[in-house]
Amino acid sequence: MVPFLGASVPSVIFPTGLVSSAKPSGLLLQIHGYFSLNDRNPIASLACGVMRSDFLFSVLPTQLKKSYQGPKPKQDLIPDWVSRNDDTVRSLPIYVGGASLVAVLVNRAVSGIAPVADASSSQSRADLLTLGLAVTSILTGLVWLTIKPKTISVVNPLGVECRMISSRLPDPLIAELLWVWESLSSVTCCRSLVVVYDRTCILQIGVAAESSGGEALAVDAARLSEGSVYQGVMKSGSQSYLANLSLYPGRSELPFLPSNTQAVILQPLGDKGIVIIGGDMIRGFTNADQAWITYLGEKLDATIAKHTISVTPLKIQDRI
């Protein structure tokens, strides 16, 4: 029975919740609060619950003010120092080898041993071994300085801006295509986008190769569909990622992309089309980007399948 406003009414006790805070010792402090649930007088239940909650949270601030006692990020001092002093570390074997070579020669000069190497002398054999190690160390340093990893950076595509779309596409499909372009160009290294469906190019946007007349080089969809790159993607039915386009001979089948395109993703659209995405960085598309582009391709394929497409040659659209 809970007295409220001079009356005693039956009630049922329920927990209001559980509040936890971390002690400096790492143990967990648990505080339980309760309120009265009264089916006859809900105001009494609410008032009781509020009073309990006020009391409960009034004891927490002193515990919450304690400083964080959890694990701190580990710092690797040696790897960090090496990464900051790359050139010095690469030239270090040269200094060590040169110092060892000078030390052997000085020791040979001041020890009174004959300058001519004598195979029967243990000192001569040790000096020859040391000279060999010193020369090897110097050559190692020279190799390290000569061979350096190539820095991967963003490359501005060489070409002209192109914003063309087939003139008789339904408005929902146009909106879908533009949404795909805006999404890819905003969050990935995509700088060129071409969509070919049913052996017809329905979208070419971004930076395109420049033709002899100074205009964007149009996509020859019929010729593209006969190439080995297109046929390979359609046969496999899965995404193809050319992380370093310059290493693939099939790049000649994509003349409409800028000549210095760094990476390309070929995403099939069912069994009738393909999306060609050109990037401005070698290996610029991450695994997450590739997985996301796969889902974008499936969504775009579903949208195209909903509409009967009557395509005409590409032209500049005011809606773009």
Secondary structure, DSSP 4 states (H G I P E B T S, - for coil): -EEETTEEE--EEEEEEEEEEE-TTS-EEEEEEEEEE-SS-HHHHHHHHHHHHHHHHHTSHHHHTSPP-S------HHHHHHHHTHHHHHHHHHHHHHHHHHHHHHHHHHTT--SS--TT-HHHHHHHHHHHHHHHHHHHHHHHHH--PPPP---PPPSEEEEEEETT--HHHHHHHHHHHHHHHHHSSEEEEEEEETTEEEEEEEEE-B-TTSSBPPP-HHHHHHSHHHHHHHHHTS-EEESSGGG-GGGGG-TTS-TT--EEEEEEETTTEEEEEEESSTT-S-HHHHHHHHHHHHHHHHHHHTS------EEE-TT-
